[in-house]
Amino acid sequence: MSGERKFFRRDRLTGLIAIGAVGALAVAAVVFGVGMASAKYHLADVGGWLTSSKKGEVVHVNGLSGKVDGKVTLSGTAGHKMKVVQQGGVVLIVDETTGVVSRVDPAHLNVVQGIAYRGAAGMQVVSGSGAAYALDQSKGSVQRLDPMTLATQGDPIGLTGPLGAAAIDAKATLWVPVPADGQAANVQSGRAGQPIGVGRAGDDLALTVAGGSAVVTDFTTAESLILGANGVQVKVKLPSVVSQLGKGRVYAPTSTDGQLVPLLAGKSLIVLNSGNGSLSSVALQLPNHELRTPQVLGQKVYIPDQSSGNLLVYDAATNRMDAQVPVTGKPGSLDVFVKDGLLWANNPNDPKAVVVDGSGAHKPVQKYTGAVPGGAENPIPKTGGGDDGGLPTPRLPVHPKLPKPPITPPKHKPDPPKVTPPNQPTNLRAAAQPDGSIKVDFQPGGGGAATGYRLVVPAGLTATPARISADGPDYTFTAKGGTCGQEYEFAVAAVYKNGDHQSEIQSEYTDPTLSCTQPDAPSGITGTGTAQGAKVSWQAPPNAKGVTYKVQMTGPKTFTKDNFSGTSLTIPSIWKNGSYTIKVTASNGAGGRSASADQTLTGPAQHYVGQHAGNPGDKSFLHKVPSDDGDKSNSITNYNDQSVTVDCQKIGGHYQHPTSKDPYYSGSLWDYIHYGGHQGYIIGYLINTPRQPDWQNYNGLPLWECAG
């Protein structure tokens, strides 16, 4: 049995499978074999494969026209749950009911049945940036694969299962959430790197590779961590609603093409910009609908609404909810993904799907069309049965709208309105600002005429402007006076003239929002070796009010100090020469940002007098290494009571005086010295350092340990 077959056969292949465009059909041919039909077919270069579980077939759709241009029937799969894996010319169909994996040959619309993977669920295969891995998510095993042949390479890496959904970033690093350890593991070229601590053991973790960089979200603590080369670079505090929903109730995509990371937490859509760490949140108007994992195309977020069969559309650039995109127009599951700069939404059990382009324009798809290669009206040789007949389907309206909720008259006025009141303001978005203020955007709700709008603020906060006129044109308030780290909620009231008095229609409240953003990263990080230990310093970020720092040093010695308020620190525990990485994180109640610097630290030389050097003219030998190596070519004389420069000390080989058995004249501590134009290691008792008469341990400060 081949290496790849041995590995994959242990568990059923379920969950996410992503095979990159690696050798196109060569990959599938090696793993599954090749079966060719007699004719060749040309499918659109920009397109996607969609499943039709009800009919047991997959169809290929031209992404520019929305027309089906090919279909393939999979024998015996009608009614089964299927998943399509499509990258480049490789198209795999996973029958998640039976565990059978089949390959579609796009050039011949031919199906080759694969292997049935038996056993426990929990296998994931990911590929990208020239790397490929298979993960046994249940057992916690990570196996590197040859991206061309999928053969195993090297030994598997053991992690603590169960693992979260993994992904590969732009630098070919595999990132794997390890919830049991509260960490994000990383693997580069088949070798495990230093895991990055994300939260506590058992926290609910999810990974999103956004714009090529890894972002790990801890749903338990409501924090997103943007990872960089030296670990966590930015920590963003999310609204508390994220941690209140419970495991499995917050949805995040595994990857996005750009830097926006959308999170769906109940009725709250939270959008994190992983490029600058900014955060915004908007309350959706369909709290009782069954919404699923949002996807991003450009600046728009598309949210599958399985209760209506539509896509909710939020424009993050304008803070507007755009017209919904119809998919089926009726309840049912929706499979939504982004491919080739297009967004695809498909109900596997319905003849309808939709493709959306970057401008937001969409085209309906009729999957059961028969007059295409592989369809009932244009059949090709089949490897199995299946009904390919077309079903007539009524045309969808372009922009169907849900009915607006009834307007409830204000309860604080006993008399009924004498005019038609305005509707509630909509699309409230609250976003913290670097100066500690909160911007609240909204859109008028239509309906009757409003005379203006005011912001309903918590006690202690003030709003600017005090009132916005009905015609705007800028519908933005700024609230000030909050405490960093504390959450606030806002509403907007539409004011209108109701006969002889003023009345108001108040919106729903925003999601809880912090009143500050995480500070910028520190800059100008430096390190210096001093007689008191390593001294590190940095420059505070511009928005440093209320900021504390975490200092981490890694190298020959390590050190960590948190909740530090100054911008320099002397560390007495670090007194060994060598190369260090100094990482400083600036934090406040909204999160933090980190910066790192690599520094070579060397302790300052000290001066002590020589001793026990014998009679004038006697030689004391210096060595290249801290031991008696027998080399007598380098020596010094007549240095008793003379000042000797000591650079550093090192524990090395044990030395015993050749004629004296006195323990004072033995030891393993060597001094690296300069004297009379000579330099090298000399046994410690020949220099009058403070450590005498113990030559088995370092003096410590002010002397540093030599490198190596």
C-alpha positions as CSV (number, residue, x, y, z in Angstrom):
1,M,0.0,0.0,0.0
2,S,1.4,3.4,-1.0
3,G,2.4,6.0,1.6
4,E,-0.5,8.3,0.8
5,R,-3.0,5.4,0.9
6,K,-1.7,4.3,4.3
7,F,-2.1,7.7,5.8
8,F,-5.5,8.6,4.4
9,R,-7.1,5.2,5.0
10,R,-7.2,5.6,8.8
11,D,-10.1,7.9,8.9
12,R,-13.0,9.0,6.7
13,L,-12.3,12.2,4.7
14,T,-14.8,14.7,6.0
15,G,-14.8,18.4,6.9
16,L,-12.9,21.0,4.8
17,I,-10.7,19.7,1.9
18,A,-8.7,22.2,-0.1
19,I,-6.4,20.8,-2.8
20,G,-4.4,23.6,-4.5
21,A,-3.8,24.0,-8.2
22,V,-0.7,21.7,-8.1
23,G,-0.1,20.0,-11.4
24,A,-3.8,20.3,-12.3
25,L,-5.0,16.8,-13.3
26,A,-1.7,15.2,-12.5
27,V,-2.5,15.2,-8.8
28,A,-5.9,13.6,-9.2
29,A,-4.6,11.1,-11.7
30,V,-1.9,9.8,-9.3
31,V,-4.3,9.5,-6.4
32,F,-7.5,8.3,-8.0
33,G,-6.6,7.1,-11.5
34,V,-7.9,8.4,-14.8
35,G,-10.9,7.5,-16.9
36,M,-11.5,9.3,-20.1
37,A,-14.6,9.8,-22.2
38,S,-14.2,9.8,-26.0
39,A,-15.0,13.5,-26.5
40,K,-13.4,16.7,-25.1
41,Y,-15.4,19.7,-23.8
42,H,-14.4,23.2,-23.1
43,L,-15.7,24.8,-19.9
44,A,-15.5,28.5,-19.0
45,D,-12.1,29.5,-17.5
46,V,-13.9,31.6,-14.9
47,G,-16.4,29.3,-13.4
48,G,-17.4,27.1,-10.5
49,W,-18.7,23.6,-9.8
50,L,-22.0,23.4,-7.8
51,T,-23.6,20.3,-6.2
52,S,-27.1,19.1,-6.9
53,S,-27.6,16.6,-4.1
54,K,-31.2,15.9,-5.0
55,K,-30.2,14.7,-8.4
56,G,-26.8,13.3,-7.6
57,E,-24.9,15.5,-9.9
58,V,-22.5,18.4,-10.1
59,V,-22.8,21.2,-12.6
60,H,-20.2,23.7,-13.9
61,V,-21.4,27.3,-14.2
62,N,-19.8,30.1,-16.3
63,G,-19.1,32.8,-13.8
64,L,-19.6,35.7,-16.3
65,S,-22.9,34.6,-17.7
66,G,-24.4,32.5,-14.9
67,K,-25.1,29.7,-17.5
68,V,-24.5,26.0,-16.9
69,D,-22.0,24.8,-19.5
70,G,-21.4,21.2,-18.2
71,K,-22.7,18.7,-15.8
72,V,-21.7,15.3,-14.4
73,T,-23.8,12.6,-12.8
74,L,-22.3,10.6,-9.9
75,S,-23.8,7.1,-9.8
76,G,-25.7,6.2,-6.6
77,T,-25.3,9.6,-4.9
78,A,-28.8,11.0,-5.3
79,G,-29.9,12.5,-2.0
80,H,-26.4,12.3,-0.5
81,K,-24.7,15.3,1.1
82,M,-21.7,16.2,-1.2
83,K,-18.9,18.7,-1.0
84,V,-16.9,20.0,-4.0
85,V,-13.2,20.8,-3.8
86,Q,-12.1,22.9,-6.7
87,Q,-8.8,24.6,-7.3
88,G,-7.4,25.1,-10.8
89,G,-8.0,22.0,-12.9
90,V,-8.5,19.7,-9.9
91,V,-12.1,18.9,-9.0
92,L,-12.9,16.4,-6.2
93,I,-16.3,15.4,-5.1
94,V,-16.7,14.1,-1.5
95,D,-19.7,12.1,-0.8
96,E,-20.0,12.8,2.9
97,T,-22.7,10.1,3.3
98,T,-20.6,7.2,2.1
99,G,-17.1,8.6,2.4
100,V,-16.4,8.0,-1.3
101,V,-14.2,10.6,-3.1
102,S,-14.5,11.0,-6.8
103,R,-12.6,13.0,-9.3
104,V,-14.2,15.0,-12.2
105,D,-12.1,15.3,-15.4
106,P,-13.3,18.8,-16.6
107,A,-11.9,18.2,-20.1
108,H,-14.0,15.0,-20.6
109,L,-16.8,15.5,-18.1
110,N,-15.8,12.0,-16.8
111,V,-16.1,10.7,-13.3
112,V,-13.6,8.3,-11.7
113,Q,-14.7,6.8,-8.4
114,G,-12.1,7.0,-5.6
115,I,-11.6,5.2,-2.3
116,A,-14.2,4.9,0.5
117,Y,-12.5,6.3,3.6
118,R,-13.8,4.4,6.6
119,G,-13.5,5.1,10.3
120,A,-14.0,8.2,12.5
121,A,-14.8,11.6,11.0
122,G,-12.2,14.3,11.3
123,M,-9.8,14.3,8.4
124,Q,-8.7,17.6,6.8
125,V,-6.5,18.2,3.8
126,V,-5.2,21.7,3.1
127,S,-3.0,23.0,0.3
128,G,-1.7,26.4,-0.8
129,S,1.5,28.4,-1.4
130,G,3.2,25.3,-2.6
131,A,2.6,23.3,0.6
132,A,0.2,20.6,1.4
133,Y,-0.8,18.8,4.7
134,A,-3.2,16.2,5.9
135,L,-4.6,16.6,9.4
136,D,-6.2,13.9,11.5
137,Q,-8.3,16.4,13.5
138,S,-9.5,13.9,16.0
139,K,-6.1,12.4,16.9
140,G,-4.2,15.6,16.4
141,S,-1.8,14.3,13.8
142,V,-0.3,16.6,11.0
143,Q,1.3,15.0,8.0
144,R,3.2,16.8,5.3
145,L,2.3,15.9,1.8
146,D,4.0,16.3,-1.6
147,P,1.8,18.9,-3.2
148,M,2.3,17.3,-6.6
149,T,1.6,13.6,-5.7
150,L,0.1,13.8,-2.2
151,A,2.6,11.2,-1.1
152,T,3.6,11.6,2.6
153,Q,6.8,13.4,3.4
154,G,8.6,12.8,6.7
155,D,7.1,11.7,10.0
156,P,3.7,13.1,11.2
157,I,3.7,15.8,13.9
158,G,1.7,15.1,17.0
159,L,-0.6,17.8,18.4
160,T,-3.3,17.7,21.1
161,G,-6.6,16.8,19.4
162,P,-9.2,17.7,18.6
163,L,-7.9,20.3,16.2
164,G,-9.7,23.3,14.7
165,A,-9.9,24.0,10.9
166,A,-6.5,24.7,9.6
167,A,-5.2,26.9,6.7
168,I,-2.0,27.9,5.0
169,D,-0.9,31.5,4.9
170,A,0.9,33.4,2.1
171,K,4.3,32.3,3.4
172,A,3.4,28.6,3.2
173,T,3.1,28.3,7.0
174,L,0.3,25.9,8.2
175,W,-1.6,27.4,11.1
176,V,-3.7,25.0,13.3
177,P,-5.9,26.0,16.2
178,V,-5.3,23.7,19.2
179,P,-8.1,24.5,21.6
180,A,-7.1,21.9,24.2
181,D,-3.9,23.8,24.7
182,G,-5.2,27.3,24.0
183,Q,-2.6,27.7,21.3
184,A,-2.1,28.2,17.6
185,A,0.4,25.7,16.2
186,N,2.4,26.5,13.1
187,V,4.3,24.2,10.7
188,Q,6.8,25.3,8.1
189,S,8.3,22.9,5.6
190,G,7.0,19.9,7.7
191,R,8.7,21.1,10.9
192,A,6.8,22.3,13.9
193,G,7.5,25.8,15.0
194,Q,7.0,27.4,18.5
195,P,3.3,27.4,19.2
196,I,1.7,30.8,20.0
197,G,-0.3,31.1,23.1
198,V,-3.8,32.5,22.3
199,G,-5.9,31.8,25.3
200,R,-6.6,29.4,28.1
201,A,-6.7,25.6,27.7
202,G,-10.1,24.6,26.4
203,D,-11.0,28.0,24.8
204,D,-13.1,28.0,21.7
205,L,-10.7,29.0,18.9
206,A,-11.1,29.7,15.2
207,L,-8.6,30.5,12.4
208,T,-9.0,32.9,9.5
209,V,-6.3,33.5,7.0
210,A,-7.1,37.0,5.8
211,G,-5.2,38.6,3.0
212,G,-2.5,35.9,3.5
213,S,-2.0,36.5,7.2
214,A,-3.3,34.4,10.1
215,V,-5.9,35.7,12.5
216,V,-7.0,33.6,15.5
217,T,-10.2,34.5,17.3
218,D,-10.8,33.3,20.8
219,F,-14.6,33.2,21.2
220,T,-14.3,32.3,24.9
221,T,-12.5,35.6,25.8
222,A,-13.8,37.6,22.8
223,E,-10.4,38.5,21.4
224,S,-8.9,38.4,17.9
225,L,-5.2,38.0,17.6
226,I,-3.5,39.1,14.4
227,L,-0.3,37.0,14.1
228,G,3.0,38.0,12.6
229,A,6.5,36.7,12.3
230,N,7.2,37.0,16.0
231,G,3.9,35.8,17.3
232,V,0.9,38.0,18.3
233,Q,1.3,41.4,16.6
234,V,-2.1,42.9,17.4
235,K,-4.7,41.9,19.9
236,V,-8.2,43.3,19.4
237,K,-10.9,43.1,22.1
238,L,-14.3,42.1,20.5
239,P,-17.8,43.0,21.8
240,S,-18.7,40.9,24.8
241,V,-21.6,39.3,22.8
242,V,-19.0,37.0,21.2
243,S,-18.2,35.4,24.5
244,Q,-21.9,35.2,25.7
245,L,-23.3,33.0,22.9
246,G,-21.6,29.7,23.7
247,K,-19.5,27.3,21.7
248,G,-20.5,26.9,18.1
249,R,-22.7,29.9,18.0
250,V,-20.2,32.4,16.5
251,Y,-19.3,31.9,12.8
252,A,-16.1,33.0,11.1
253,P,-14.8,32.1,7.6
254,T,-11.6,30.0,7.3
255,S,-10.1,32.4,4.8
256,T,-10.8,35.7,3.0
257,D,-9.2,37.2,0.0
258,G,-8.8,40.6,1.6
259,Q,-8.1,41.9,5.1
260,L,-11.7,42.0,6.3
261,V,-12.6,39.3,8.8
262,P,-16.4,39.1,9.3
263,L,-17.7,37.4,12.5
264,L,-21.4,36.6,13.0
265,A,-22.5,36.5,16.6
266,G,-26.2,36.2,16.9
267,K,-27.8,39.3,15.3
268,S,-24.4,41.1,15.5
269,L,-22.1,41.4,12.4
270,I,-18.6,42.3,13.6
271,V,-16.1,43.3,11.0
272,L,-12.4,43.3,11.9
273,N,-9.8,44.9,9.5
274,S,-6.7,42.7,10.0
275,G,-4.6,45.3,8.3
276,N,-5.0,48.1,10.8
277,G,-6.8,46.3,13.7
278,S,-9.9,48.5,13.4
279,L,-13.3,47.1,14.4
280,S,-16.9,47.9,13.6
281,S,-20.2,46.3,14.5
282,V,-23.7,46.5,13.1
283,A,-26.9,45.0,14.5
284,L,-28.8,43.0,11.9
285,Q,-32.6,43.4,11.6
286,L,-33.4,39.6,11.3
287,P,-32.6,38.3,14.8
288,N,-34.8,35.2,14.5
289,H,-33.5,34.1,11.1
290,E,-31.1,31.2,10.7
291,L,-27.9,32.9,9.6
292,R,-24.6,31.2,8.8
293,T,-20.9,32.0,8.1
294,P,-20.4,35.3,6.4
295,Q,-18.1,35.7,3.4
296,V,-16.4,38.7,2.0
297,L,-16.1,39.9,-1.6
298,G,-14.3,43.3,-1.8
299,Q,-15.9,45.6,0.8
300,K,-19.1,43.7,1.0
301,V,-20.1,41.0,3.5
302,Y,-22.5,38.4,2.3
303,I,-24.5,36.5,5.0
304,P,-26.4,33.3,4.1
305,D,-29.9,33.5,5.5
306,Q,-31.2,30.0,5.5
307,S,-34.6,31.1,6.7
308,S,-35.3,33.0,3.5
309,G,-33.0,31.5,1.0
310,N,-31.4,34.9,0.4
311,L,-28.0,36.6,1.0
312,L,-28.0,39.6,3.3
313,V,-25.5,42.2,2.0
314,Y,-23.6,44.6,4.2
315,D,-21.4,47.3,2.6
316,A,-18.6,47.9,5.1
317,A,-17.4,51.0,3.2
318,T,-20.7,52.8,3.4
319,N,-22.3,51.2,6.5
320,R,-25.4,50.3,4.5
321,M,-27.4,47.1,4.2
322,D,-27.8,46.7,0.4
323,A,-30.7,44.9,-1.3
324,Q,-30.7,41.2,-0.5
325,V,-29.5,38.8,-3.1
326,P,-32.0,36.0,-3.9
327,V,-30.7,32.5,-4.1
328,T,-33.8,30.2,-3.8
329,G,-36.3,32.5,-2.1
330,K,-37.3,29.8,0.4
331,P,-35.8,28.1,3.5
332,G,-32.9,25.8,3.0
333,S,-29.2,25.3,3.5
334,L,-26.8,27.6,1.5
335,D,-23.3,26.8,0.5
336,V,-21.4,30.1,0.0
337,F,-17.8,30.5,-1.1
338,V,-15.5,32.9,-3.0
339,K,-13.6,31.7,-6.1
340,D,-12.0,33.5,-9.0
341,G,-13.1,36.9,-7.7
342,L,-16.7,35.8,-7.6
343,L,-19.0,34.8,-4.8
344,W,-21.1,31.7,-5.3
345,A,-24.2,30.7,-3.3
346,N,-25.9,27.3,-3.8
347,N,-28.6,25.3,-2.2
348,P,-27.5,21.7,-2.9
349,N,-31.1,20.5,-2.7
350,D,-32.6,23.1,-5.0
351,P,-32.3,23.8,-8.7
352,K,-31.3,27.5,-8.0
353,A,-28.0,29.1,-7.2
354,V,-26.5,32.6,-7.8
355,V,-23.1,34.1,-8.7
356,V,-22.2,37.6,-7.5
357,D,-19.4,39.8,-9.0
358,G,-17.2,42.4,-7.3
359,S,-19.6,45.2,-8.0
360,G,-22.4,43.4,-6.2
361,A,-24.3,42.5,-9.5
362,H,-25.7,39.0,-9.5
363,K,-26.9,36.4,-12.0
364,P,-29.3,33.6,-11.2
365,V,-28.3,30.1,-12.0
366,Q,-30.6,27.3,-13.1
367,K,-28.6,24.1,-12.3
368,Y,-31.1,21.6,-13.9
369,T,-30.7,23.0,-17.4
370,G,-30.6,19.9,-19.7
371,A,-29.2,21.3,-23.0
372,V,-25.6,21.3,-21.9
373,P,-22.8,18.7,-22.3
374,G,-23.6,16.0,-19.8
375,G,-27.3,16.9,-19.6
376,A,-30.3,14.9,-20.7
377,E,-30.4,16.7,-24.1
378,N,-26.7,16.3,-24.7
379,P,-25.6,13.1,-22.9
380,I,-22.1,11.7,-22.8
381,P,-20.9,8.2,-21.9
382,K,-21.7,7.6,-18.2
383,T,-19.9,5.6,-15.5
384,G,-23.2,5.3,-13.6
385,G,-26.9,6.2,-13.7
386,G,-28.6,9.4,-12.7
387,D,-31.4,11.7,-13.9
388,D,-30.0,14.7,-15.8
389,G,-33.4,16.0,-17.0
390,G,-34.1,19.7,-16.8
391,L,-36.8,21.1,-14.5
392,P,-38.6,24.3,-15.5
393,T,-38.0,27.0,-12.9
394,P,-39.8,30.4,-12.7
395,R,-37.5,33.4,-13.0
396,L,-36.4,35.1,-9.8
397,P,-37.1,38.8,-9.2
398,V,-33.9,40.8,-9.3
399,H,-34.2,42.4,-5.9
400,P,-36.9,40.8,-3.7
401,K,-37.5,42.6,-0.4
402,L,-38.6,41.3,2.9
403,P,-41.8,43.0,4.2
404,K,-41.0,45.8,6.6
405,P,-41.9,45.2,10.2
406,P,-45.0,47.1,11.4
407,I,-44.3,50.5,13.0
408,T,-45.4,50.7,16.7
409,P,-46.5,54.2,17.6
410,P,-44.6,55.8,20.5
411,K,-45.9,54.6,23.8
412,H,-45.1,57.8,25.7
413,K,-47.8,59.8,23.9
414,P,-51.4,58.8,24.7
415,D,-52.9,60.5,21.6
416,P,-52.4,58.8,18.2
417,P,-50.0,60.4,15.7
418,K,-51.6,63.2,13.7
419,V,-49.1,62.6,10.9
420,T,-47.3,59.6,9.5
421,P,-44.3,59.1,11.8
422,P,-40.9,58.2,10.3
423,N,-39.6,54.7,10.6
424,Q,-36.9,53.7,13.0
425,P,-33.4,54.7,12.0
426,T,-31.5,51.7,10.6
427,N,-28.0,50.4,10.1
428,L,-26.5,51.6,13.3
429,R,-22.8,51.1,13.4
430,A,-20.7,52.0,16.5
431,A,-16.9,52.1,16.1
432,A,-14.3,53.1,18.7
433,Q,-11.8,55.8,17.7
434,P,-8.1,56.1,18.7
435,D,-8.9,59.3,20.7
436,G,-11.3,57.5,23.0
437,S,-14.5,58.7,21.3
438,I,-17.1,56.5,19.6
439,K,-18.5,57.2,16.1
440,V,-22.1,56.1,15.6
441,D,-23.3,56.0,12.0
442,F,-26.9,55.4,10.9
443,Q,-29.3,55.7,8.0
444,P,-32.7,57.2,8.0
445,G,-35.5,54.6,8.0
446,G,-37.8,56.3,5.6
447,G,-41.5,56.6,6.3
448,G,-42.9,59.9,7.4
449,A,-40.9,63.2,7.5
450,A,-38.4,63.6,10.3
451,T,-37.3,67.0,11.5
452,G,-34.0,65.7,12.8
453,Y,-32.1,63.0,14.7
454,R,-30.5,62.8,18.1
455,L,-28.2,60.3,19.7
456,V,-29.4,58.4,22.8
457,V,-26.2,58.1,24.9
458,P,-25.5,56.4,28.3
459,A,-25.1,58.6,31.4
460,G,-21.8,60.5,31.5
461,L,-21.3,60.6,27.7
462,T,-21.9,63.5,25.4
463,A,-22.8,63.6,21.7
464,T,-21.6,65.8,19.0
465,P,-23.5,67.3,17.2
466,A,-26.4,67.5,19.6
467,R,-28.8,67.1,16.6
468,I,-28.5,66.1,12.9
469,S,-30.9,67.7,10.5
470,A,-33.3,65.5,8.5
471,D,-31.3,65.9,5.3
472,G,-28.0,65.1,6.9
473,P,-26.1,64.8,4.7
474,D,-23.6,63.1,7.1
475,Y,-25.5,60.8,9.5
476,T,-22.7,60.4,12.0
477,F,-22.6,61.2,15.8
478,T,-19.4,61.3,17.9
479,A,-19.8,60.3,21.6
480,K,-17.2,61.3,24.1
481,G,-16.5,60.8,27.8
482,G,-16.2,57.0,28.0
483,T,-13.8,54.9,29.9
484,C,-11.3,52.8,27.9
485,G,-12.2,49.1,28.2
486,Q,-15.9,49.7,29.1
487,E,-18.7,48.9,26.7
488,Y,-21.5,51.3,25.7
489,E,-24.7,51.0,23.7
490,F,-26.4,53.7,21.7
491,A,-29.7,54.4,19.9
492,V,-30.7,57.1,17.5
493,A,-34.1,58.8,17.8
494,A,-35.9,60.2,14.8
495,V,-37.6,63.4,15.8
496,Y,-40.8,64.5,14.0
497,K,-43.6,67.0,14.4
498,N,-46.7,65.4,15.8
499,G,-49.4,68.0,15.7
500,D,-48.6,70.7,18.2
501,H,-45.7,68.8,19.8
502,Q,-42.5,66.9,19.1
503,S,-42.4,63.1,19.1
504,E,-39.6,60.5,18.6
505,I,-39.2,57.1,17.1
506,Q,-36.2,55.4,18.6
507,S,-34.0,52.8,16.8
508,E,-32.8,49.5,18.3
509,Y,-29.6,49.8,20.3
510,T,-26.2,49.2,18.9
511,D,-24.0,46.2,19.9
512,P,-21.9,46.9,23.0
513,T,-18.9,49.0,21.9
514,L,-15.6,49.9,23.5
515,S,-14.7,53.6,23.8
516,C,-11.1,53.2,22.6
517,T,-9.0,51.3,20.1
518,Q,-5.9,49.4,20.8
519,P,-2.8,51.6,20.8
520,D,-0.2,51.6,18.0
521,A,2.9,49.5,18.4
522,P,5.9,50.9,20.3
523,S,8.9,52.0,18.2
524,G,12.6,52.5,18.6
525,I,13.2,49.3,20.7
526,T,16.8,49.1,21.9
527,G,18.8,46.9,24.3
528,T,22.1,47.5,26.1
529,G,24.2,45.4,28.4
530,T,25.0,47.2,31.7
531,A,26.6,46.4,35.0
532,Q,23.1,46.2,36.5
533,G,21.8,43.8,33.8
534,A,20.1,44.2,30.4
535,K,18.5,47.6,29.8
536,V,15.7,47.8,27.2
537,S,13.9,51.0,26.2
538,W,11.4,52.0,23.6
539,Q,9.3,55.0,22.4
540,A,5.7,55.2,23.4
541,P,3.0,55.1,20.6
542,P,1.3,58.4,19.9
543,N,-2.0,57.3,21.5
544,A,-0.3,56.1,24.8
545,K,-2.8,57.5,27.3
546,G,-3.7,54.7,29.7
547,V,-1.3,52.2,28.0
548,T,0.7,49.5,29.8
549,Y,3.5,47.4,28.4
550,K,4.5,43.8,28.3
551,V,8.2,43.2,27.8
552,Q,9.5,39.8,26.6
553,M,13.1,38.9,26.0
554,T,14.1,35.6,24.4
555,G,17.7,34.4,23.7
556,P,20.4,32.9,25.9
557,K,18.2,33.9,28.9
558,T,14.5,34.8,29.0
559,F,12.4,37.4,30.8
560,T,8.8,38.5,30.8
561,K,7.2,41.5,32.6
562,D,3.6,42.6,32.2
563,N,1.6,45.6,33.2
564,F,4.6,47.9,33.1
565,S,3.9,51.6,32.8
566,G,7.4,53.1,31.9
567,T,9.3,53.1,28.6
568,S,12.6,51.6,29.9
569,L,13.4,48.7,32.1
570,T,16.6,47.3,33.6
571,I,16.6,43.5,34.0
572,P,19.0,42.1,36.6
573,S,18.3,38.5,35.7
574,I,19.7,38.9,32.1
575,W,23.5,39.0,32.2
576,K,24.7,36.6,29.5
577,N,26.2,37.9,26.2
578,G,24.4,36.9,23.0
579,S,21.6,37.6,20.5
580,Y,18.2,38.5,21.9
581,T,14.8,39.2,20.5
582,I,13.1,42.0,22.5
583,K,9.3,42.2,22.1
584,V,7.3,45.0,23.5
585,T,3.5,45.1,23.5
586,A,1.5,48.2,24.2
587,S,-2.0,47.5,25.5
588,N,-5.1,49.1,26.8
589,G,-8.7,48.0,27.4
590,A,-9.3,47.5,23.7
591,G,-6.3,45.2,23.0
592,G,-2.7,45.7,22.1
593,R,0.0,45.9,19.4
594,S,3.5,44.4,19.5
595,A,6.9,45.3,18.0
596,S,10.1,43.4,18.1
597,A,13.8,44.1,17.6
598,D,16.8,41.7,17.5
599,Q,19.7,43.0,19.5
600,T,23.2,41.6,20.4
601,L,23.9,42.3,24.1
602,T,27.4,42.4,25.6
603,G,28.0,43.2,29.3
604,P,30.6,45.9,30.0
605,A,34.2,44.9,30.9
606,Q,35.2,45.1,34.6
607,H,38.7,45.6,36.1
608,Y,40.2,43.4,38.9
609,V,43.8,42.8,40.1
610,G,45.7,39.6,39.4
611,Q,46.7,37.3,42.1
612,H,48.4,33.9,42.9
613,A,50.6,34.3,39.8
614,G,53.7,32.9,41.4
615,N,57.2,34.5,41.4
616,P,58.2,37.3,39.0
617,G,58.8,35.7,35.6
618,D,56.4,32.8,36.2
619,K,53.9,32.3,33.4
620,S,50.1,32.0,33.6
621,F,48.6,30.5,30.5
622,L,45.6,31.8,28.5
623,H,43.4,29.5,26.5
624,K,41.1,29.8,23.5
625,V,38.4,27.8,25.3
626,P,37.4,27.7,29.0
627,S,39.6,24.7,29.9
628,D,43.2,23.6,30.1
629,D,43.7,22.7,26.5
630,G,47.4,22.2,26.9
631,D,48.3,25.1,24.6
632,K,51.2,27.1,26.2
633,S,51.7,29.5,23.4
634,N,49.7,32.3,25.0
635,S,50.8,33.5,28.5
636,I,51.2,36.5,30.7
637,T,53.7,37.3,33.5
638,N,54.2,39.7,36.4
639,Y,50.6,40.6,36.8
640,N,50.2,40.2,40.5
641,D,48.4,43.2,41.9
642,Q,48.1,44.7,38.4
643,S,44.7,45.7,36.9
644,V,43.4,43.1,34.6
645,T,40.4,43.7,32.2
646,V,37.8,40.9,32.6
647,D,35.3,40.8,29.7
648,C,33.1,37.9,30.9
649,Q,33.1,34.6,32.7
650,K,32.4,31.0,31.7
651,I,31.9,27.7,33.4
652,G,34.2,25.2,31.6
653,G,36.5,22.3,32.3
654,H,37.5,21.6,35.9
655,Y,41.1,22.6,36.8
656,Q,43.2,21.4,39.7
657,H,46.5,23.0,40.6
658,P,49.3,20.5,39.7
659,T,51.1,20.7,43.1
660,S,48.5,21.9,45.6
661,K,45.5,19.9,46.7
662,D,44.0,22.9,48.4
663,P,40.4,23.2,47.1
664,Y,40.9,26.9,46.8
665,Y,43.2,26.2,43.8
666,S,40.7,24.2,41.8
667,G,37.5,25.1,40.0
668,S,35.6,25.3,36.8
669,L,35.1,29.1,36.5
670,W,37.2,30.8,33.9
671,D,37.6,34.5,33.2
672,Y,38.1,35.9,29.7
673,I,40.7,38.7,30.1
674,H,42.8,41.3,28.4
675,Y,46.3,42.0,29.8
676,G,49.6,43.2,28.2
677,G,48.4,42.7,24.7
678,H,47.2,39.2,25.4
679,Q,43.7,37.8,25.7
680,G,42.0,34.5,26.5
681,Y,40.5,32.3,29.2
682,I,42.4,32.0,32.5
683,I,41.3,30.0,35.6
684,G,39.2,32.1,37.9
685,Y,41.4,32.0,41.1
686,L,44.2,33.9,39.3
687,I,42.0,37.0,39.2
688,N,40.8,38.7,42.4
689,T,37.0,38.7,41.5
690,P,34.3,38.9,44.2
691,R,33.6,35.2,43.8
692,Q,36.6,34.0,45.7
693,P,37.1,31.5,47.3
694,D,34.3,29.7,45.3
695,W,35.4,29.0,41.7
696,Q,32.5,26.8,40.8
697,N,29.8,29.4,40.2
698,Y,29.5,32.6,38.3
699,N,30.1,35.9,40.0
700,G,27.0,37.4,38.4
701,L,26.6,41.1,38.0
702,P,28.5,43.3,37.3
703,L,30.3,40.5,35.3
704,W,28.3,38.9,32.4
705,E,28.5,35.3,31.3
706,C,30.4,34.8,28.0
707,A,28.4,33.8,25.0
708,G,28.2,30.2,23.8
